[in-house]
Amino acid sequence: MNTPTPPNTPPGAVPPGGQPAGAGPLTMHGQYIKDLSFENPRAPQSLIEQKQPQLNLSVNVSTRQFDARTFEVELKLDATAVTPEKETLFVLELVYAGTVTLGEVPQDAYGPLLLIETPRLLFPFARAIVANATREAGFPPLNIAPVDFVALYRQRMEQSGGQIPGVTTGGPVGHA
């Protein structure tokens, strides 16, 4: 459903209602690093020894609602590398986020748009940050394999009883 742009609206301006005419189901407003931490506790010894580390990686997606259709989506990546002797080589924590506005979509589309599609848009940039951080720390770049956000979404919905964490079904909510 296209809403005509009101007269005297400057080109590119967002008309009342929050969505430009012809906007899609998802508008990305910005992407940013919220938190980045890298620890290299054994440096420089960890860089001298060439041991094959064991890598543990976790991925999590969370949302925070600003108003009825505007959200922040956070993609959190945690990576830890340890030696066979269980000594920590590095610990990396990244929270990469984006703000999005959902178009005129049914409420049941919110979950897939916020917890599957938005993380798919954020992931390549977060992956590059992780690879650069590990490389700059003296390790081989950590190139994270693609993440199955559909499987993460299904798992999350099972755990939460079908509720999308961070999303209210009522009217606008206050800013945090």
RODO-2510 file (C-alpha; in nm, 4 decimals, decimal comma):
residues 176
     n   res          X          Y          Z
     1     m     0,0000     0,0000     0,0000
     2     n     0,1678     0,3216    -0,1176
     3     t     0,0787     0,6394     0,0634
     4     p     0,1141     0,9508    -0,1512
     5     t     0,3745     1,2002    -0,0330
     6     p     0,2076     1,5126     0,1088
     7     p     0,2482     1,8336    -0,0947
     8     n     0,5494     2,0527    -0,0071
     9     t     0,7471     1,7533     0,1255
    10     p     1,1168     1,7970     0,0365
    11     p     1,2707     1,5178    -0,1743
    12     g     1,4021     1,2371     0,0466
    13     a     1,2127     1,3587     0,3531
    14     v     1,0208     1,1083     0,5590
    15     p     0,6519     1,2006     0,5596
    16     p     0,4269     1,1683     0,8664
    17     g     0,3876     0,8001     0,9490
    18     g     0,7618     0,7346     0,9395
    19     q     0,7990     0,5646     0,5999
    20     p     0,8744     0,7244     0,2653
    21     a     0,6317     0,6411    -0,0142
    22     g     0,7162     0,3030    -0,1661
    23     a     0,9410     0,2007     0,1258
    24     g     1,0090    -0,1709     0,1640
    25     p     0,9487    -0,3907     0,4648
    26     l     1,2791    -0,2885     0,6285
    27     t     1,4719     0,0399     0,6280
    28     m     1,8244     0,0374     0,7747
    29     h     1,9090     0,3750     0,9294
    30     g     2,2623     0,3037     1,0464
    31     q     2,5127     0,0437     1,1584
    32     y     2,7723     0,0842     1,4319
    33     i     3,0059    -0,0815     1,6789
    34     k     2,8474    -0,0662     2,0250
    35     d     3,1193    -0,2595     2,2026
    36     l     3,4504    -0,4069     2,0948
    37     s     3,6930    -0,5761     2,3293
    38     f     4,0032    -0,7750     2,2459
    39     e     4,2256    -0,9339     2,5085
    40     n     4,5618    -1,0915     2,4304
    41     p     4,6691    -1,1969     2,7820
    42     r     4,9765    -1,4017     2,6874
    43     a     5,1317    -1,1580     2,4387
    44     p     5,4003    -1,1715     2,3144
    45     q     5,4470    -1,5383     2,4148
    46     s     5,1197    -1,6357     2,2431
    47     l     5,2544    -1,4967     1,9156
    48     i     5,5888    -1,6775     1,9417
    49     e     5,4428    -2,0220     2,0111
    50     q     5,2699    -2,1740     1,7113
    51     k     5,0139    -2,4029     1,8712
    52     q     4,6855    -2,4955     1,7084
    53     p     4,4207    -2,3294     1,9259
    54     q     4,0742    -2,4488     2,0081
    55     l     3,8242    -2,1817     1,9114
    56     n     3,4909    -2,1257     2,0816
    57     l     3,2479    -1,8948     1,9054
    58     s     2,9018    -1,7815     2,0062
    59     v     2,6535    -1,5669     1,8176
    60     n     2,3508    -1,3955     1,9682
    61     v     2,0927    -1,1510     1,8327
    62     s     1,8857    -0,9176     2,0468
    63     t     1,6421    -0,6347     1,9807
    64     r     1,5353    -0,3184     2,1571
    65     q     1,2252    -0,1279     2,0543
    66     f     1,2215     0,2533     2,0306
    67     d     0,8694     0,3040     1,8980
    68     a     0,6005     0,0988     1,7279
    69     r     0,8162     0,0201     1,4204
    70     t     1,1723     0,1349     1,5008
    71     f     1,4215    -0,1036     1,6596
    72     e     1,7844    -0,1521     1,7427
    73     v     1,9137    -0,4971     1,6511
    74     e     2,2373    -0,6140     1,8143
    75     l     2,4559    -0,8898     1,6756
    76     k     2,6879    -1,0146     1,9492
    77     l     2,9904    -1,2242     1,8582
    78     d     3,2121    -1,3787     2,1266
    79     a     3,5268    -1,5688     2,0294
    80     t     3,7798    -1,7322     2,2590
    81     a     4,0937    -1,9162     2,1496
    82     v     4,2728    -2,1468     2,3949
    83     t     4,5801    -2,3674     2,3680
    84     p     4,5621    -2,7459     2,4114
    85     e     4,6810    -2,6740     2,7682
    86     k     4,3705    -2,4542     2,8189
    87     e     4,5698    -2,1273     2,8275
    88     t     4,3791    -1,8362     2,6769
    89     l     4,5320    -1,6955     2,3589
    90     f     4,2694    -1,4303     2,2956
    91     v     3,9184    -1,3232     2,3895
    92     l     3,7156    -1,1119     2,1487
    93     e     3,3758    -0,9599     2,2173
    94     l     3,1912    -0,7568     1,9559
    95     v     2,8465    -0,6020     1,9702
    96     y     2,7621    -0,4684     1,6249
    97     a     2,4225    -0,3052     1,5909
    98     g     2,1908    -0,1335     1,3506
    99     t     1,8748     0,0713     1,3773
   100     v     1,5862    -0,0246     1,1518
   101     t     1,2306     0,0777     1,0845
   102     l     0,9805    -0,1822     0,9724
   103     g     0,7364    -0,0930     0,6964
   104     e     0,3691    -0,1778     0,6816
   105     v     0,4081    -0,5475     0,7587
   106     p     0,1967    -0,7791     0,9735
   107     q     0,3050    -0,8299     1,3347
   108     d     0,4063    -1,1916     1,2609
   109     a     0,6698    -1,0635     1,0138
   110     y     0,8508    -0,8674     1,2868
   111     g     1,0443    -1,1690     1,4166
   112     p     1,1861    -1,2815     1,0822
   113     l     1,2679    -0,9232     0,9787
   114     l     1,4370    -0,8341     1,3072
   115     l     1,6035    -1,1642     1,3988
   116     i     1,6867    -1,3096     1,0552
   117     e     1,7015    -1,0411     0,7861
   118     t     1,8593    -0,7597     0,9885
   119     p     2,1386    -0,9837     1,1269
   120     r     2,2036    -1,1025     0,7701
   121     l     2,2632    -0,7390     0,6753
   122     l     2,4858    -0,6733     0,9790
   123     f     2,6891    -0,9959     0,9669
   124     p     2,9320    -0,9207     0,6796
   125     f     3,0452    -0,6003     0,8515
   126     a     3,0790    -0,7674     1,1924
   127     r     3,2712    -1,0533     1,0318
   128     a     3,5177    -0,8070     0,8767
   129     i     3,5696    -0,6339     1,2133
   130     v     3,6474    -0,9684     1,3800
   131     a     3,8910    -1,0668     1,1032
   132     n     4,0676    -0,7306     1,1198
   133     a     4,0884    -0,7307     1,5001
   134     t     4,2452    -1,0774     1,5175
   135     r     4,4860    -0,9948     1,2343
   136     e     4,5889    -0,6645     1,3959
   137     a     4,6506    -0,8515     1,7224
   138     g     4,9089    -1,0692     1,5477
   139     f     4,6967    -1,3788     1,4884
   140     p     4,5699    -1,5163     1,1589
   141     p     4,2436    -1,3423     1,0677
   142     l     3,9421    -1,5176     1,2155
   143     n     3,7058    -1,5596     0,9211
   144     i     3,3734    -1,6633     1,0672
   145     a     3,1690    -1,9000     0,8509
   146     p     2,8204    -1,7826     0,7502
   147     v     2,5663    -1,8067     1,0317
   148     d     2,2290    -1,9775     0,9902
   149     f     2,0082    -1,7017     1,1348
   150     v     1,6952    -1,9022     1,0495
   151     a     1,8066    -2,1826     1,2823
   152     l     1,8968    -1,9293     1,5536
   153     y     1,5536    -1,7696     1,5152
   154     r     1,3726    -2,1033     1,5440
   155     q     1,5748    -2,1981     1,8510
   156     r     1,5017    -1,8616     2,0103
   157     m     1,1287    -1,8853     1,9414
   158     e     1,1177    -2,2326     2,0993
   159     q     1,2998    -2,1061     2,4087
   160     s     1,0798    -1,7963     2,4472
   161     g     0,7457    -1,9655     2,3843
   162     g     0,6886    -1,7786     2,0579
   163     q     0,7527    -1,4303     2,2016
   164     i     1,0086    -1,2064     2,0338
   165     p     1,2342    -1,0703     2,3105
   166     g     1,2596    -0,6902     2,3014
   167     v     0,9409    -0,6425     2,0975
   168     t     0,6148    -0,5198     2,2467
   169     t     0,2846    -0,5787     2,0731
   170     g     0,1192    -0,2597     2,1953
   171     g     0,1802     0,1038     2,1096
   172     p     0,4990     0,3083     2,1270
   173     v     0,7487     0,2503     2,4053
   174     g     0,9875     0,4959     2,5657
   175     h     1,3532     0,5353     2,4784
   176     a     1,6004     0,3496     2,6972
***
